[in-house]
Amino acid sequence: MSTPTTTATPAIAIRDLVKRYAPAGKGEGKLALKGVSFDVPEGGIFGLLGPNGAGKSTLINIMAGLVRKTSGSIDIWGFDIDRNQRNAKRSIGIVPQEIVFDPFFTPFEVLENQAGLYGIAKALRRSEDLLRAVHLSDKRDAYARTLSGGMKRRLLIAKALVHQPPVLVLDEPTAGVDVELRRQLWELVSELNREGATIVLTTHYLEEAEELCDRIAIINHGELIANKPTRELVGMAREKILVLTLDRDVTALPGHPGFLKCEKTGERVLQITYDKDRSNAGEILSAVQAQGFAVVDVTTREADLEDVFVSLTSSVAA
């Protein structure tokens, strides 16, 4: 995991961002973002998480200039997206979820065309370097339609980098790719970050966010419900699980005030969930032994980001 550079000015500053879509018929329309405010620190990998429909895509599309906000402000690299639109757009590269290329362009032509759209002189273009960076040099002259899904994902990243933006937003970059390709993309993202890019990552793979991100914000129902360093966020999970293999068949579940949940997962196997702020493993083991069982084997599972995510989003929904 990278260490973000501490600076006075964040890479992205979002203040009181509201987006209300126009109503299809009667009513006020859907309120997709409800006064969201947070900063993305410069130099790190920032995770933006949330369930489907939470408002993540709306937020990214506003930053990309594809959706107009209702109110609030966004500064990208110090440039307001309304008052200084050109510089704000040049400061950010967006890698979308959808894979869309002209099937008759080669990867080299895709990058050259994108550079032309940004007005980059031919002598200053970095198409060959970018193809090497995303490991596509050997596909330089192949038609884009012949590339695998993982190659297309990497080409999208290269395309977002043609104008050398200091901020890169990756919207579900590993959606639909296999485990090996996902690992390759993780390595590429980490490498780009080490080279100085500030990364904003949205993902449904919580393992991905936990491994890559320095800091994570969670949006649910258009509201910011968490924004903390990753380790601190994971530390919010209080539940811990003990899996006990016992010396005999379990006919009646043991009970104790320290148990949040006690389940039989095998003839001689119990899975006990407890609050680690109120009990510890020793107390749980003693409680089971006091009820006549001998413990043959013990395994534990610590809470992870998925536990926190489910807890936070379900509590807001409730």
Kinemage of the C-alpha trace (Angstrom):
@kinemage 1
@onewidth
@group {chain A} dominant
@subgroup {mainchain}
@vectorlist {calphas} color= white
{ca met a 1} P 0.000 0.000 0.000
{ca ser a 2} L 1.325 3.464 -0.887
{ca thr a 3} L 1.813 6.395 1.456
{ca pro a 4} L 0.065 9.568 0.365
{ca thr a 5} L 1.959 12.821 0.160
{ca thr a 6} L 0.740 15.368 2.705
{ca thr a 7} L -0.109 18.669 1.040
{ca ala a 8} L -2.214 21.673 1.966
{ca thr a 9} L -4.245 21.454 -1.246
{ca pro a 10} L -6.090 18.199 -1.931
{ca ala a 11} L -6.072 16.608 -5.376
{ca ile a 12} L -9.877 16.804 -5.413
{ca ala a 13} L -12.024 18.953 -3.113
{ca ile a 14} L -15.781 18.286 -3.128
{ca arg a 15} L -18.077 20.621 -1.189
{ca asp a 16} L -21.845 20.331 -0.606
{ca leu a 17} L -22.365 18.511 -3.900
{ca val a 18} L -26.016 18.047 -4.834
{ca lys a 19} L -27.459 16.412 -7.929
{ca arg a 20} L -31.185 16.170 -8.520
{ca tyr a 21} L -32.282 14.615 -11.800
{ca ala a 22} L -35.231 16.195 -13.556
{ca pro a 23} L -38.507 14.345 -12.907
{ca ala a 24} L -39.826 12.060 -15.622
{ca gly a 25} L -43.373 13.077 -14.722
{ca lys a 26} L -44.819 14.629 -11.587
{ca gly a 27} L -42.684 15.074 -8.472
{ca glu a 28} L -39.301 16.573 -7.726
{ca gly a 29} L -37.068 14.048 -9.485
{ca lys a 30} L -34.459 11.724 -8.036
{ca leu a 31} L -31.981 13.209 -5.547
{ca ala a 32} L -28.811 11.282 -6.409
{ca leu a 33} L -26.339 13.267 -4.271
{ca lys a 34} L -27.372 14.960 -1.028
{ca gly a 35} L -24.742 17.549 -0.129
{ca val a 36} L -21.646 15.330 -0.327
{ca ser a 37} L -18.345 16.833 0.917
{ca phe a 38} L -14.883 15.253 1.110
{ca asp a 39} L -11.273 15.684 -0.023
{ca val a 40} L -9.080 13.298 -1.978
{ca pro a 41} L -5.499 13.735 -0.669
{ca glu a 42} L -2.753 14.169 -3.227
{ca gly a 43} L -0.452 11.234 -3.914
{ca gly a 44} L -2.476 8.326 -2.566
{ca ile a 45} L -4.968 5.709 -3.724
{ca phe a 46} L -8.443 6.746 -2.603
{ca gly a 47} L -11.301 4.250 -2.568
{ca leu a 48} L -14.848 5.367 -3.352
{ca leu a 49} L -17.277 2.621 -2.380
{ca gly a 50} L -21.019 2.181 -2.209
{ca pro a 51} L -23.850 -0.146 -3.246
{ca asn a 52} L -25.392 0.042 -6.711
{ca gly a 53} L -27.377 3.262 -7.026
{ca ala a 54} L -25.510 4.959 -4.178
{ca gly a 55} L -24.395 7.929 -6.314
{ca lys a 56} L -20.798 6.964 -7.202
{ca ser a 57} L -21.297 7.036 -10.976
{ca thr a 58} L -23.147 10.346 -10.774
{ca leu a 59} L -20.239 11.843 -8.841
{ca ile a 60} L -17.673 10.557 -11.350
{ca asn a 61} L -19.741 11.765 -14.300
{ca ile a 62} L -19.915 15.244 -12.767
{ca met a 63} L -16.114 15.278 -12.422
{ca ala a 64} L -15.808 14.102 -16.034
{ca gly a 65} L -18.099 16.884 -17.257
{ca leu a 66} L -20.756 14.452 -18.485
{ca val a 67} L -23.392 15.401 -15.893
{ca arg a 68} L -24.209 18.888 -14.606
{ca lys a 69} L -24.394 19.246 -10.852
{ca thr a 70} L -27.374 20.942 -9.217
{ca ser a 71} L -25.290 22.806 -6.636
{ca gly a 72} L -22.044 22.646 -4.690
{ca ser a 73} L -18.482 22.712 -6.001
{ca ile a 74} L -15.659 20.455 -7.160
{ca asp a 75} L -12.024 21.551 -7.476
{ca ile a 76} L -9.684 19.226 -9.376
{ca trp a 77} L -5.986 19.959 -8.806
{ca gly a 78} L -7.055 23.396 -7.561
{ca phe a 79} L -9.254 24.203 -10.589
{ca asp a 80} L -12.995 24.707 -10.188
{ca ile a 81} L -14.873 22.557 -12.730
{ca asp a 82} L -17.157 25.496 -13.611
{ca arg a 83} L -14.871 28.535 -13.465
{ca asn a 84} L -11.791 26.822 -14.886
{ca gln a 85} L -13.275 23.979 -16.876
{ca arg a 86} L -10.400 23.508 -19.347
{ca asn a 87} L -7.684 23.146 -16.701
{ca ala a 88} L -9.910 20.983 -14.502
{ca lys a 89} L -10.491 18.564 -17.396
{ca arg a 90} L -6.791 18.454 -18.262
{ca ser a 91} L -6.017 17.572 -14.628
{ca ile a 92} L -8.063 14.380 -14.576
{ca gly a 93} L -8.195 11.150 -16.552
{ca ile a 94} L -11.310 8.984 -16.327
{ca val a 95} L -11.289 5.239 -16.976
{ca pro a 96} L -14.969 4.315 -17.445
{ca gln a 97} L -16.694 1.030 -16.624
{ca glu a 98} L -17.829 0.525 -20.214
{ca ile a 99} L -15.319 -0.752 -22.758
{ca val a 100} L -15.924 1.310 -25.898
{ca phe a 101} L -13.474 1.502 -28.812
{ca asp a 102} L -13.769 1.891 -32.548
{ca pro a 103} L -13.199 -1.747 -33.572
{ca phe a 104} L -11.187 -0.718 -36.641
{ca phe a 105} L -8.580 1.370 -34.774
{ca thr a 106} L -5.384 -0.147 -33.447
{ca pro a 107} L -4.229 0.599 -29.878
{ca phe a 108} L -1.623 3.009 -31.255
{ca glu a 109} L -4.277 4.842 -33.284
{ca val a 110} L -6.620 4.975 -30.269
{ca leu a 111} L -3.952 6.788 -28.246
{ca glu a 112} L -2.916 9.067 -31.121
{ca asn a 113} L -6.529 10.104 -31.729
{ca gln a 114} L -7.070 10.806 -28.029
{ca ala a 115} L -3.896 12.901 -27.917
{ca gly a 116} L -5.164 14.857 -30.925
{ca leu a 117} L -8.424 15.611 -29.113
{ca tyr a 118} L -6.368 17.189 -26.313
{ca gly a 119} L -4.379 19.230 -28.828
{ca ile a 120} L -1.085 17.517 -28.038
{ca ala a 121} L 1.494 18.099 -30.769
{ca lys a 122} L 2.752 14.941 -32.477
{ca ala a 123} L 6.279 15.497 -31.218
{ca leu a 124} L 5.017 15.536 -27.620
{ca arg a 125} L 2.786 12.471 -27.766
{ca arg a 126} L 3.672 9.460 -25.628
{ca ser a 127} L 1.691 6.709 -27.348
{ca glu a 128} L 4.601 4.256 -27.581
{ca asp a 129} L 5.586 4.860 -23.949
{ca leu a 130} L 2.014 4.364 -22.768
{ca leu a 131} L 1.646 1.106 -24.685
{ca arg a 132} L 4.823 -0.144 -22.999
{ca ala a 133} L 3.538 1.002 -19.590
{ca val a 134} L 0.344 -1.044 -19.942
{ca his a 135} L 2.166 -3.988 -21.562
{ca leu a 136} L 0.513 -3.659 -24.968
{ca ser a 137} L 3.503 -2.881 -27.194
{ca asp a 138} L 3.137 -6.241 -28.934
{ca lys a 139} L -0.483 -5.333 -29.789
{ca arg a 140} L 0.412 -1.900 -31.175
{ca asp a 141} L -0.973 -2.573 -34.653
{ca ala a 142} L -3.706 -5.110 -33.863
{ca tyr a 143} L -7.322 -4.051 -34.283
{ca ala a 144} L -8.896 -3.120 -30.950
{ca arg a 145} L -11.683 -5.658 -31.546
{ca thr a 146} L -9.145 -8.502 -31.361
{ca leu a 147} L -7.938 -7.592 -27.852
{ca ser a 148} L -8.985 -9.601 -24.813
{ca gly a 149} L -11.098 -8.008 -22.089
{ca gly a 150} L -8.069 -7.454 -19.878
{ca met a 151} L -6.098 -5.854 -22.718
{ca lys a 152} L -8.993 -3.506 -23.445
{ca arg a 153} L -9.057 -2.488 -19.782
{ca arg a 154} L -5.349 -1.680 -19.919
{ca leu a 155} L -5.828 0.288 -23.144
{ca leu a 156} L -8.564 2.340 -21.446
{ca ile a 157} L -6.073 3.245 -18.716
{ca ala a 158} L -3.456 4.259 -21.310
{ca lys a 159} L -6.089 6.338 -23.115
{ca ala a 160} L -6.890 8.213 -19.878
{ca leu a 161} L -3.186 9.015 -19.438
{ca val a 162} L -2.404 10.544 -22.845
{ca his a 163} L -2.576 14.124 -21.507
{ca gln a 164} L -0.522 13.262 -18.389
{ca pro a 165} L -3.204 14.105 -15.807
{ca pro a 166} L -2.076 14.200 -12.161
{ca val a 167} L -5.381 12.568 -11.093
{ca leu a 168} L -6.670 9.258 -12.477
{ca val a 169} L -10.187 7.968 -11.739
{ca leu a 170} L -10.777 4.250 -12.323
{ca asp a 171} L -14.444 3.274 -12.311
{ca glu a 172} L -14.693 -0.493 -11.650
{ca pro a 173} L -11.444 -1.229 -13.558
{ca thr a 174} L -11.463 -4.965 -12.774
{ca ala a 175} L -15.152 -5.668 -13.413
{ca gly a 176} L -15.578 -8.876 -15.364
{ca val a 177} L -11.919 -9.908 -15.503
{ca asp a 178} L -10.461 -13.102 -14.083
{ca val a 179} L -8.313 -13.335 -10.952
{ca glu a 180} L -4.970 -13.224 -12.782
{ca leu a 181} L -5.904 -10.177 -14.846
{ca arg a 182} L -7.245 -8.485 -11.726
{ca arg a 183} L -3.865 -8.950 -10.053
{ca gln a 184} L -2.107 -7.526 -13.114
{ca leu a 185} L -4.341 -4.463 -13.022
{ca trp a 186} L -3.684 -4.043 -9.291
{ca glu a 187} L 0.041 -4.020 -10.027
{ca leu a 188} L -0.439 -1.463 -12.800
{ca val a 189} L -2.497 0.823 -10.546
{ca ser a 190} L 0.129 0.591 -7.782
{ca glu a 191} L 2.900 1.341 -10.289
{ca leu a 192} L 1.084 4.426 -11.609
{ca asn a 193} L 0.640 5.622 -8.044
{ca arg a 194} L 4.333 5.113 -7.256
{ca glu a 195} L 5.134 7.224 -10.309
{ca gly a 196} L 3.157 10.108 -8.818
{ca ala a 197} L -0.462 9.766 -9.952
{ca thr a 198} L -3.252 10.304 -7.444
{ca ile a 199} L -5.710 7.438 -7.954
{ca val a 200} L -9.444 7.386 -7.224
{ca leu a 201} L -10.752 3.833 -7.382
{ca thr a 202} L -14.337 2.618 -7.350
{ca thr a 203} L -14.828 -1.115 -6.994
{ca his a 204} L -17.273 -3.761 -5.823
{ca tyr a 205} L -14.357 -5.992 -4.819
{ca leu a 206} L -13.815 -5.008 -1.201
{ca glu a 207} L -10.646 -7.093 -1.035
{ca glu a 208} L -9.310 -4.865 -3.810
{ca ala a 209} L -10.082 -1.674 -1.903
{ca glu a 210} L -8.615 -3.029 1.316
{ca glu a 211} L -5.364 -4.059 -0.376
{ca leu a 212} L -4.821 -1.004 -2.580
{ca cys a 213} L -6.366 2.033 -0.903
{ca asp a 214} L -4.851 4.351 1.706
{ca arg a 215} L -8.193 5.936 2.470
{ca ile a 216} L -11.798 4.985 1.723
{ca ala a 217} L -15.031 6.950 1.485
{ca ile a 218} L -18.372 5.148 1.442
{ca ile a 219} L -21.475 6.646 -0.169
{ca asn a 220} L -24.960 5.261 0.382
{ca his a 221} L -28.268 6.707 -0.829
{ca gly a 222} L -26.424 9.821 -2.030
{ca glu a 223} L -24.830 10.570 1.349
{ca leu a 224} L -21.299 10.207 2.645
{ca ile a 225} L -21.445 7.726 5.536
{ca ala a 226} L -17.711 7.127 6.116
{ca asn a 227} L -14.375 8.689 5.142
{ca lys a 228} L -11.402 7.247 6.999
{ca pro a 229} L -7.956 5.727 6.507
{ca thr a 230} L -8.407 2.116 5.440
{ca arg a 231} L -6.871 0.589 8.568
{ca glu a 232} L -9.043 2.778 10.792
{ca leu a 233} L -12.148 1.837 8.845
{ca val a 234} L -11.391 -1.870 9.133
{ca gly a 235} L -10.790 -1.316 12.846
{ca met a 236} L -14.421 -0.205 13.198
{ca ala a 237} L -15.503 -3.818 12.871
{ca arg a 238} L -15.932 -5.133 16.396
{ca glu a 239} L -17.022 -8.668 15.620
{ca lys a 240} L -14.624 -11.602 15.687
{ca ile a 241} L -15.331 -15.241 14.912
{ca leu a 242} L -13.980 -18.354 16.606
{ca val a 243} L -14.411 -21.725 14.889
{ca leu a 244} L -14.087 -24.522 17.464
{ca thr a 245} L -13.688 -28.224 16.779
{ca leu a 246} L -14.866 -30.130 19.861
{ca asp a 247} L -14.193 -33.590 21.282
{ca arg a 248} L -17.751 -34.852 20.815
{ca asp a 249} L -20.928 -34.265 18.857
{ca val a 250} L -22.868 -31.128 19.724
{ca thr a 251} L -26.456 -31.942 20.676
{ca ala a 252} L -27.242 -28.640 22.418
{ca leu a 253} L -25.612 -25.286 21.671
{ca pro a 254} L -23.676 -23.751 24.566
{ca gly a 255} L -24.770 -20.300 25.665
{ca his a 256} L -23.020 -17.305 27.202
{ca pro a 257} L -23.740 -13.538 27.493
{ca gly a 258} L -20.525 -12.881 25.527
{ca phe a 259} L -21.787 -14.750 22.453
{ca leu a 260} L -23.317 -12.586 19.730
{ca lys a 261} L -24.050 -15.705 17.708
{ca cys a 262} L -23.403 -19.428 18.155
{ca glu a 263} L -23.916 -21.746 15.179
{ca lys a 264} L -23.323 -25.442 14.613
{ca thr a 265} L -21.499 -25.831 11.275
{ca gly a 266} L -20.618 -29.542 11.668
{ca glu a 267} L -21.388 -32.414 14.021
{ca arg a 268} L -18.498 -31.301 16.255
{ca val a 269} L -17.899 -27.764 14.967
{ca leu a 270} L -19.164 -24.511 16.450
{ca gln a 271} L -18.813 -21.022 14.972
{ca ile a 272} L -19.065 -18.388 17.686
{ca thr a 273} L -19.240 -14.659 16.938
{ca tyr a 274} L -18.410 -12.218 19.716
{ca asp a 275} L -17.748 -8.511 20.253
{ca lys a 276} L -14.006 -8.149 20.701
{ca asp a 277} L -14.542 -4.915 22.669
{ca arg a 278} L -16.509 -6.850 25.319
{ca ser a 279} L -14.935 -10.306 25.325
{ca asn a 280} L -11.758 -12.055 24.293
{ca ala a 281} L -10.964 -15.476 22.870
{ca gly a 282} L -9.912 -16.834 26.254
{ca glu a 283} L -13.261 -16.000 27.820
{ca ile a 284} L -15.136 -17.593 24.930
{ca leu a 285} L -13.075 -20.794 25.166
{ca ser a 286} L -13.545 -20.944 28.934
{ca ala a 287} L -17.320 -20.555 28.540
{ca val a 288} L -17.455 -23.503 26.100
{ca gln a 289} L -15.211 -25.699 28.290
{ca ala a 290} L -17.274 -24.861 31.362
{ca gln a 291} L -20.240 -26.492 29.665
{ca gly a 292} L -18.469 -29.834 29.371
{ca phe a 293} L -16.734 -29.594 25.992
{ca ala a 294} L -13.048 -30.106 25.296
{ca val a 295} L -11.639 -27.999 22.444
{ca val a 296} L -9.638 -29.994 19.910
{ca asp a 297} L -8.879 -27.188 17.422
{ca val a 298} L -9.406 -23.416 17.150
{ca thr a 299} L -9.337 -21.064 14.173
{ca thr a 300} L -10.191 -17.359 14.135
{ca arg a 301} L -11.352 -14.845 11.571
{ca glu a 302} L -10.816 -11.133 12.014
{ca ala a 303} L -13.322 -8.652 10.674
{ca asp a 304} L -12.449 -7.138 7.301
{ca leu a 305} L -13.632 -4.265 5.131
{ca glu a 306} L -16.593 -6.297 3.890
{ca asp a 307} L -17.911 -6.604 7.452
{ca val a 308} L -17.641 -2.832 7.960
{ca phe a 309} L -19.217 -2.071 4.590
{ca val a 310} L -22.200 -4.341 5.230
{ca ser a 311} L -22.634 -2.952 8.738
{ca leu a 312} L -22.527 0.697 7.661
{ca thr a 313} L -24.719 0.389 4.574
{ca ser a 314} L -27.312 -1.833 6.253
{ca ser a 315} L -27.585 0.465 9.264
{ca val a 316} L -28.162 3.485 7.004
{ca ala a 317} L -30.724 1.556 4.976
{ca ala a 318} L -32.513 0.583 8.160
